[in-house]
Amino acid sequence: MAGVPAGPVLDTADLIHDPHLVERGFVKAVEHPEHGSVPMLGWAPRLSASAVDLEAAPGLGAHTAEVLADELGLDADALGDLQQRSVIG
C-alpha cells in the first residue's frame, strides 16, 4: 500500500451489471425502437417526492419536421418539398 486514497472506476458495462445497483433499482430497462430493451443507469439522486422518467434517445432526424414547422413556420407542403429534394430526411 502506498497510502494513496483510491477506488475502482467502473465503466458503464460494469455498472449496469453490478448486483448492488440492480437490486436497488438503479438500473432501468428502456425500450428502444431499434435495439429493443436496453439497460440504462437511472437518476442518481434519490428524492422522496420526485422521480425522473427515462426514455430512449430519439433517432437521427426524428424531430426535424416538428422543429422546422415550429421554429420556421414551414407547412406540410414545404416540408414535403424539402424531403422530395433530399434536403431533409
Beta strands, then each sheet from edge to edge (+ up, - down):
strand 1: 27-32
strand 2: 36-41
sheet 1: 1+ 2-
end
